Amino acid sequence: MRFDLKTFRFSFAVFLLLFVELAVSGQTASDAGLLANPVYKKDCAKCHGKTAEGRHFGGPSLMSAEVRAASNEDLIRIIGNGTGRMPKYAGKLMPEEIKTLVEEIKALNKK
């Protein structure tokens, strides 16, 4: 097998571009689920932030010990019924959408 410098340079450039894109966006491949979810973008990001880290006068971070300790049923209830300043999303979102959000929030917290 012959070493091809041109192919190596091209491959390295592609790798570098992908690495920089992930670093600049602050996301990893495992973040893509929740943060790419159109329901999250439309209904959740305005309060919890684009990266789910919370917003100062908005919703809290979705990556916290409190969220990790909450059961899936607790999170489904919170999203559906609302709590505190969190609005009620039952009736606005399908049960499957809420369940998917909870699964993706939990996955984000496993990092």
Sequence and secondary structure as in RCSB ss.txt:
>XXXX:A:sequence
MRFDLKTFRFSFAVFLLLFVELAVSGQTASDAGLLANPVYKKDCAKCHGKTAEGRHFGGPSLMSAEVRAASNEDL
IRIIGNGTGRMPKYAGKLMPEEIKTLVEEIKALNKK
>XXXX:A:secstr
    HHHHHHHHHHHHHHHHHHHHHT  GGGHHHHH HHIIIIIHHHH TTSS  TTS   SSSHHHHHS HHHH
HHHHHH BTTB   BTTB HHHHHHHHHHHHHHTT 
